[in-house]
Amino acid sequence: MERLFITGIGTDVGKSLASAIITEALQADYWKPVQAGLEPATDTGTVRHLVQNPVSRFWPERFRLQMPVSPHAAAAAEGIQLYPADFQLPDTSNHLVVEGAGGLLVPLAPGFLIADLLQQFGLEAVVVSRNYLGSINHTLLTLEALQLRGIRVRGLVFNGEPNSATEDFITQHSGVPIMPRILPEAEVTPEVVSQYAAAFRAWFTR
């Protein structure tokens, strides 16, 4: 049974798209523990729109925060503090995809990071990387932080315009499994997600 936590090397690197593809590939349940920013759409709403199978269940967020900022700041603006005890995994016997917020060291509260939540859940990590100046550093730092915490990396997803020099270095240096890549798409539709899901499904069942 796959129980995966989708994290990224930063914000806006494609975690929700990767989450939708993997959810569709596995017909998994999906959960976003903390949503910061509710407009124009939540990540759960986006993934639900892109997933077509009838099996996946979309669990409600534990916290839905108004401001599109770091969760600790969004929670503070509403007079809320997030604690580890606030979070329990959904009670499901299905595959499970959990989507984080931003990068691995994004704060949920003072002394409480996304990485702490991942460690608390005991899930395997899928890391989403996008090529930009500095992405080698950000990707390797994320992978190293996971390794230091004893968290297994199930796979690394390269999203966006390919850059073989960057990707080859990260692959060779890190040694983590490389999942199918996601290319730039003029429009992301359920049909596009379904096409990628077939490649990811084959990867999971190889």
NORCORNOR-V752594 format. One record per helix or strand of 2 or more residues. SS is the DSSP state (H for helix, E for strand). FROM is the first residue (numbers start at 1). TO is the last residue. If there is no record, write none. Layout:
BEGIN
SS_FROM_TO, SS_FROM_TO
END
This chain:
BEGIN
E_3_8, H_15_26, E_29_32, E_34_36, H_43_50, E_58_59, E_63_65, H_71_77, H_84_86, E_96_103, E_107_109, E_112_113, H_114_121, E_124_130, H_135_148, E_153_159, H_164_174, H_190_204
END
